[in-house]
Amino acid sequence: MWFKFNPFEASIRVPLIAQGPKFKAGHREEALVSLVDLLPTFTDIASNGTFDGYVTPHDGRSLLNLPERGSPDDKVFIEFNGEGLYAPALIMIEGSMKLVHSRTDPKMLFDLAKDPLELNNLSSDPAYRARLDAMFAEMMERWDEDDLDQRIRVSQRKRMFVQSAMKHGRFPSWDFGPHYDASSVYVRGGSDPSTTATKQLGRFPYVPVTPPQKPRHANK
């Protein structure tokens, strides 16, 4: 396996647990969902289902308005365009049927209900030929493979150019690290056991540090 970059359920199927307004406690959803459904769900909750002002095209649908399991709309689309591939990998799951297509490799078709471990590729089975052709036609309506491939390669060339330029001089780290001494910025209590006294030093206008008040022992 190429890390987690493979189209099988053990890699792409992840748990999605939700709690919040309008979600039913203890409900297990059987309809197909995807991570791209989160944005429509959040806007649906925030606007009580009235928001339609997306400024750019978006994918997904609200988890509060899902189709019935097994209905014609019970489907998800997935694409992977990362490293390790010669061409975009396109995935469509419709009901229990799953089609995986990358034009440099043979197609894969699985019936997840009968073959959850995806051991039996049905793409060459005559009994599934009509289903494969229908799913592949819908894939091609959704994706323009030539355009997608071209945009990926343009993006790669841009990023490789930036990488080559950044190799000159001091090579920066992509990990975030503060450029200051964090011990002098945040209250740690290291210089003074009293955090109140430490905070007083950073106030504007300056407030003089006052000694802590200690109760006097009462005379017996």
N, C-alpha and C positions, 0 to 999 in steps of 0.2 A: 504494500500500500504506500502511496505517496502522501505521508503524513495524514491529514484529514481531508485532503483534496481528492476525494473520490465520490462517485454518485450514489453509493449504496446507503441504505437506510441507517446503518450503524454510524455513518458519518453525518448525514444531512438531517436526520430526524432528532430533534432536541426537545426536551420538555418545555412546555409553556404553561406556567401557573399564574393565574390572575386573581386579584382580590381588589374590589373597589366598587364604585357606584354601578348599579344595574347588573352586576355579576351574581349569578345564583350560587349560593353556598353549596358545596359538595357536588356540583354539576360537572360531569365529564363530557366534553364535546367530542363528537365523533366525526364531524365535518372536517375537511382538510383546511388547514390554516398555515400561514407563513409569517415570518418575522416582518415582512413588508406590510402586514395587516395592523401593526402597532400604531403607525401614524394615523390612519383613518379612525382607529379605535379611540385614541386620545382626543382627537378633535371632535369625535362624536360625543364623548362624555362631556367635554368642556362646553360644547355648544348645544347640548340636548338634541343632537341630531340635525341641527339646522345649518351647520357650516358647509359652505361650498366655495370658499374663496381661495383655493390653492393657486399659487402664482406660477407653478410649474406642473407639468404632468406628474402624476404619482400612480404607483401600483398599490394593490392591496384593497381590502374591504374591511369594514368594521366588524370586530368580533361579536358585536351586539346584533348583527344582521346577517347571519350566515345561512347558506342554503341547506336544504335537507341532505343528509348523508346519502350518497348514491344518486342524487339528482344530476341533471346535465350540467349544472353550475358548480358541482362539487369537484373542483379541480384547482391545482396550483401549478405555477411555472417557476422554474429555477434555472439560473445560468451560472456557469463558472468560467471565468476568463483569466485565471491566474497562471502562475508558472507551472511548468510540467506538461503543458498541452500544446499541440501543434495547431489547434483550431478551437473555437469556442465550444464548450460543452453545454448542451441544452437538455433540460429535463422537464417532462410533463407528467404529472400524476393526475389521473382522472378516475375517481372512485377507487378501485383496488388495482387498476392497471397503471403501470409506470413505464414510460418510454424514455430512453437515454440515447441522445444522438450527438455525435461529433463527426464531421464529414471525413475525417481522416481514419476513422475506425468503424467497424461494423456496428449496426444498431443493436440495442439491447431492450427487450420487452419482458417485463415480469408481471405476474399476477400475485400481488402481495398477500391476498387473502389465502391463496393455496400454497404460496411459496415465499413465506416471510423472510427467509434467509437469502433469497435471490440467487438460487443455485441453478435454476432452469430458465435459460434464455429462450423465449418463445418467438423471437423475431423471424425464424425460418419455419415456424409451424403454420401450415396452410389454414388451420382452423382459426388462427388469430390474424390472418392477413388483412381482412377488412378493417379490423380494429386498429391495427398498426397503421394502415394507410390513412385512416380518418384522423388519428392522433397526429401523425406526421404532417398532414395537410394543415391542421390547426397550428402546429408549431411554425410552419413556414409563413402562415398569415401573421403570426405574432412577431417573428424575428426576421430581419433582413440579414442573412449570414454574411454576405459580401460587405455590406456597410459596417456591420458590427466588427468583422475581422479587420477592416481598414482602420476604424477608429481605435481599436486596441493597439495596433501596430504604431499608429501615430503617437498615442500616449506613451508607449514603450520607448520610442525614440526620444521623446521630450525628457522623460525621466532618466534615461541613460545619458543624455547630454548634460543634464544637471549633475548627475552623479560624477561624471568625468571632470566637470569643472570644480566640484567640491573636493576632489582628491588632491588638489594643489593647495599647499600651505597646511594649516592646521585642520585636520579632519574633524568636523563637528559630530557630536553624539546626538542621536535622535531622542535619547532619553532626556526628560526634563530634569534639570537640576538648578536650584536657586543660585544666582551669581553673588550672593551675599552670605554673611555669616548668620545662619538662622538663630544661633544662640543669643545674638544681640538684638534680635527683632521680636522673638516670641517670649512670653513669660514662662520661664522654666523653674523659677525658684532657686536657681543655683547660686546666685550671688547674695540673695537675701531670703531667708526662710519665709518672710512675709510677702506674699504676692501683691498685697495692697501697696506696700512700700515700693515695689518694683514698678507698678502701674503709675504711681505718682510721678516718677521720673520722666515719663513720656507724655504727661499732660501739657496742654497749651491753653491758657497761660500756665506757666510753671507753678506748681503747688509744693511748697516745702514739705519735706518728709517729716512727719511728727512721730515721736516715739510712741510705742504702744502704751495704752492705758492699762495699768494693772490695779486690781482692787486692793485696798488697804486691809490689813488684818484688823479685825475688830478687837478692841480691848475687852478683856474679860474682867 
